[in-house]
Amino acid sequence: MRSIEHIFMSRILIINKGVCLNLLETCKQTLKVFICYFVINMLSIVSGNVISAAELSYVPLDYCDGTYLWVGSHDIYLDTDNHMEGSGCISSTGDDLVSFSKTYSPRNTYLTEENGYLKFWFYISDVSRYDNVGQIEITSSGGFDVDEYSWNLNHIYLKDGWNYMSLSFASAGKNGTPDLSAINYFRVYGFYSDSVTVKIDDLIFDDIPEMLLPENKLIVVIMQPAGVEQTLFTRI
C-alpha cells in the first residue's frame, strides 16, 4: 500500500504546454488534507468546465519499489533517483531486446473489459532507437501468450523520458480467455537498435476515465477513498 506520507505528500502535477508546476510545496505549508482538497476543487474548473473528481478506487499490481521476482533480458536494478511514485522504479539498460516480466499470485482487478484500464509510468531514454517491435502484456495464465491482453507499443505515442500509459482492456488484443479476477503475469518488451535505458513504475488497475478538455489537454484525476491522494494531469 502507499504510505500515509505518500498520501499526504503525493505530487500534484499540471503539465500544460510543456510547463510543469509542482504544487507539492503548497500542501506542505499547513494541514495537508484540507489544502489538497481545496487545491483539487479549485483546479477542477478548467476553461469554464467543472470536472467532478469521483472517488474511484484502484487495484495495485506493483509499485515497482523493489526488484524482487522481476526478470529481464538485461540486469534490472532499482532507481531511487528518477522515479514517479514511491521510493523507486525498476530500470534496465541494454540494446536489442529489453524486457521486464513478473509473475504474481492471482490478482482480482474488480474490473471488466468495458470499464478497465492498466496504467503505469514507462520511461525510455531515446525513442529514436526503438525498432518498432514491442508489446505490453498481462495474463491470467502465469506466462505470456496464453489467456492474455496485449497492447502493441507501435500504437502508443512515446516521447523521450517518462510516458504515462493508460491502456484500456477494450482496446487490447486478446488471446484465449484472460480472467480479470485472476491476473498473475505482466510483461513489457521492446527491441532497440542501440543501448537505451527503460524504466517502469506504479502499475495499477482502475476504472478512471480520461477526459479530453479544450485545447486538446488530457486530464486524469485520481482520488483515493481511503485518504487524500489525488493526482491531476493535464497534458497536450
Secondary structure in CASP SS format (residue, H / E / C, confidence):
PFRMAT SS
TARGET T0000
AUTHOR 0000-0000-0000
METHOD secondary structure of the structure
MODEL  1
M C 1.00
R C 1.00
S C 1.00
I H 1.00
E H 1.00
H H 1.00
I H 1.00
F H 1.00
M H 1.00
S C 1.00
R C 1.00
I C 1.00
L E 1.00
I E 1.00
I E 1.00
N E 1.00
K C 1.00
G C 1.00
V E 1.00
C E 1.00
L E 1.00
N E 1.00
L C 1.00
L H 1.00
E H 1.00
T H 1.00
C H 1.00
K H 1.00
Q C 1.00
T C 1.00
L C 1.00
K H 1.00
V H 1.00
F H 1.00
I H 1.00
C H 1.00
Y H 1.00
F H 1.00
V H 1.00
I H 1.00
N H 1.00
M H 1.00
L H 1.00
S C 1.00
I E 1.00
V E 1.00
S C 1.00
G C 1.00
N E 1.00
V E 1.00
I C 1.00
S C 1.00
A C 1.00
A C 1.00
E C 1.00
L C 1.00
S C 1.00
Y E 1.00
V E 1.00
P E 1.00
L E 1.00
D E 1.00
Y C 1.00
C C 1.00
D C 1.00
G C 1.00
T C 1.00
Y C 1.00
L C 1.00
W C 1.00
V E 1.00
G E 1.00
S C 1.00
H C 1.00
D C 1.00
I E 1.00
Y E 1.00
L E 1.00
D E 1.00
T C 1.00
D C 1.00
N C 1.00
H C 1.00
M C 1.00
E C 1.00
G C 1.00
S C 1.00
G C 1.00
C E 1.00
I E 1.00
S E 1.00
S E 1.00
T E 1.00
G E 1.00
D E 1.00
D E 1.00
L E 1.00
V E 1.00
S E 1.00
F E 1.00
S E 1.00
K E 1.00
T E 1.00
Y E 1.00
S E 1.00
P E 1.00
R E 1.00
N C 1.00
T C 1.00
Y C 1.00
L C 1.00
T C 1.00
E C 1.00
E C 1.00
N C 1.00
G C 1.00
Y E 1.00
L E 1.00
K E 1.00
F E 1.00
W E 1.00
F E 1.00
Y E 1.00
I E 1.00
S C 1.00
D C 1.00
V H 1.00
S H 1.00
R H 1.00
Y E 1.00
D E 1.00
N E 1.00
V E 1.00
G E 1.00
Q E 1.00
I E 1.00
E E 1.00
I E 1.00
T E 1.00
S C 1.00
S C 1.00
G C 1.00
G C 1.00
F C 1.00
D C 1.00
V C 1.00
D C 1.00
E E 1.00
Y E 1.00
S E 1.00
W E 1.00
N E 1.00
L H 1.00
N H 1.00
H H 1.00
I C 1.00
Y C 1.00
L C 1.00
K C 1.00
D C 1.00
G E 1.00
W E 1.00
N E 1.00
Y E 1.00
M E 1.00
S E 1.00
L E 1.00
S E 1.00
F H 1.00
A H 1.00
S H 1.00
A C 1.00
G E 1.00
K E 1.00
N E 1.00
G C 1.00
T C 1.00
P C 1.00
D C 1.00
L C 1.00
S C 1.00
A C 1.00
I E 1.00
N E 1.00
Y E 1.00
F E 1.00
R E 1.00
V E 1.00
Y E 1.00
G E 1.00
F E 1.00
Y E 1.00
S E 1.00
D E 1.00
S E 1.00
V E 1.00
T E 1.00
V E 1.00
K E 1.00
I E 1.00
D E 1.00
D E 1.00
L E 1.00
I E 1.00
F E 1.00
D E 1.00
D C 1.00
I C 1.00
P C 1.00
E C 1.00
M E 1.00
L E 1.00
L E 1.00
P H 1.00
E H 1.00
N H 1.00
K E 1.00
L E 1.00
I E 1.00
V E 1.00
V E 1.00
I E 1.00
M E 1.00
Q C 1.00
P C 1.00
A C 1.00
G C 1.00
V C 1.00
E C 1.00
Q E 1.00
T E 1.00
L E 1.00
F E 1.00
T E 1.00
R E 1.00
I C 1.00
END
